[in-house]
Amino acid sequence: MKHFYKVLPLLAMLGLASGAEAQRQRTNEYESGMLEKGQKVGVWDYYSHTRDGRQVLVQRYDHTANKLVFYRPIEEKPYDAEVKPGEWARTSVEQPPLFIGGEAALASYIAKLTYPQEAQNRNIQGRVLIEFAIDTLGRAYKHKVLNGIGGGCDEEALRLCQSIPPQWVPARVSGRAIPVIYQLPFTFRLQKPQ
């Protein structure tokens, strides 16, 4: 029993004694919140930057309750939404579909885009537009290329889009989550030789 009481203070110094001590704060220019065992817990703040460089809060999300607490409204635009089972219509939403963490978090996945060698060899550049649905649980499905440019870029954009984690907050109309169609652009631009 004596040995146990000597080990406990050592574990406390190392931060291993309790769950509260295993938590740590993570803060950078895009997010701030607590991590526990490598997982986000509690309420996290997510930021973006305005054109003049100011940092602004764009989302507050409770990762423990899996609930959006706050989002900074963006421009209103209509979405194709499933207003009744099997019936889709263009409609305005009171809350748009949101990627948890905001544009900065989504951009970190888009940055993993690989420029296909065939497109580079043929000097193919442009924008591929991928369309997909986001269901009431925040899962993306029915991915398809809406506008393509060829050279393997369409397939790469589709592959990458399908690999984005299902971290969407569904759109809402009259307080309830509804499925909507979302469009995500992927830009392929060759670097100019220096």
Secondary structure, 3 states (H helix, E strand, C coil): CHHHHHHHHHHHHCCCCCHHHHEEEEECCCEEEEEECCEEEEEEEEEEECCCCCEEEEEEEECCCCEEEEECCCCCCCEEEEEECCEEEEECCCECCEECCHHHHHHHHHCCCCCCHHHHHCCCCEEEEEEEEECCCCCEEEEEEEECCCCCHHHHHHHHHHHCCCCEECEEECCEEECEEEEEEEEECCCCCC
